[in-house]
Amino acid sequence: MTRVSGLLFRFVGLIAAGLIFTATATAGKNSSTPVVVGSKNFTESVLLGELATQLLIARGIPAVHREALGGSRILWNALQRGDIDVYPEYSGTLRFELLANVVEATTAPLDKLLSGEGIAALPPFGFANNYAMGMAEPRAEGLHITRLSDLLRHAGLKIGVSNEFLHRADGWPGLKAAYQLPQLATGLDHDLAYRGLVEGDLDVIDLYTTDAEISYYNLRVLVDDRSYFPDYHALLLYRANWAADRPEVVGLLAALSGQLSEVDISRLNSLQKLDKQPAKEVAAQFLENRLKLAPADVRPQSNLRKELWITTSQQLFMVGVSMFAALLLALPLGVLAAKKPAIGRLILGLTGAVQTIPSLALLVFMIPLLGIGTLPAIVALFFYSLLPILRNTEAGLSGISHELQETAVALGLSAWARLWQIELPLASRTILAGIKTAAVINIGTATLGALIGAGGYGQPILAGIRLDDTGLILQGAIPAVLMAFVVQGLFSMVEKKLPASS
């Protein structure tokens, strides 16, 4: 298996894992089959899913919660396929994202739109969780920014938005067009965006208006003075044909309608995010107190060529800088490891330990030190590049025959001359193999930089996984595979010009 094939399988495996994970639930058809409740991968959705699940269990209906399955499109498709029976969604997401291609999606009654898809909805929970844009209060006050239109006067502001918001029809593309904003937005994980805002790495981020972090971090919510964002009333969706078999379940779930205000849900979100209470406990407390239950627009056209150029330049920058830095350190360390075996074992052990740290964990660990963006991504890639280069340098030098080494000494060559004129050239093929391995690993690992705002090919890949959009996934995966092919070809050309090893 070539390294290019290995990289391709890594991408395919990642995509398949996301799809398989959403398909782990089984649909119920009778009263003895558990109701499968799904939720998206953010705090509030998990809580709403837990409320529905615990309510049913308290009323004697078997139910399971498949939590944090993914983004809007993944949950919607899972509901339609029958992988889940119920999940919480938002009216604005339905009209402007999931049903955006339906005629009269923004004007027709929601029940009518849903019925055409074989889906039905319960009356809303009682609150709306709208999209908004926000800034740290001191920063906004200093720049005299109170409205979204004020951003026009500050083209240099750094904007970070969640990966899903960056691409969805009612998200950043439409907002940028509606307000004619000059800034470019960077996609990153929603939770990490708050930390970036507080640390000063970002100036503006997207908000969910019921997020607990808004008051906790004293953020200023910018006024949507052109009324771009629609209302996002939270409600439970279910399949119409499933409801025909389980009418008693729908009747029980209706008890949640109208029970949650914006104040209520913000408080519950705060209990989870800030007080670190598990969603199960928060949901149980609410149901006990409130219900007395025992705990138990048209997507703007994107410029694909321009987007590809941006993501490619970001990917090349991360890979190039991290590889250059790794070469500067790993090559000398590899020489040292070959000349001093005792020290070499220690060096290889340490770099091997770093290699075992999960990529996401390493990125998160570095945020308090380096903030978010390109720098921590480059540092992470640098660490992951060390071991292949260092190990192959040590192996190449250690593999030179003793006869050749003794001959070089007999010729009266200095240690430096022996290293530079004889040993490194003879070990060059092995060293190059390590550099090639590190480069290919870097290309794949660099896609994770999108999680912390570094851009690159991971940006469309992660957005595509969240939105279940194969086109977006391929927009990042195909260029990454092609880049790996190019790198392999370049190294093969160089390898032909190197001397054979001893």
PyMOL commands that set and color helices and strands:
alter all, ss='L'
color gray80, all
select helices_A, chain A and resi 3-22+43-58+72-81+91-98+110-115+137-143+148-153+163-167+172-179+190-199+213-216+240-245+247-256+262-273+279-290+304-339+341-355+359-370+374-398+402-410+415-451+458-467+470-496
alter helices_A, ss='H'
color red, helices_A
select strands_A, chain A and resi 35-38+63-66+86-90+119-121+131-136+159-162+185-188+204-208+219-221+234-239
alter strands_A, ss='S'
color yellow, strands_A
deselect
rebuild
show_as cartoon
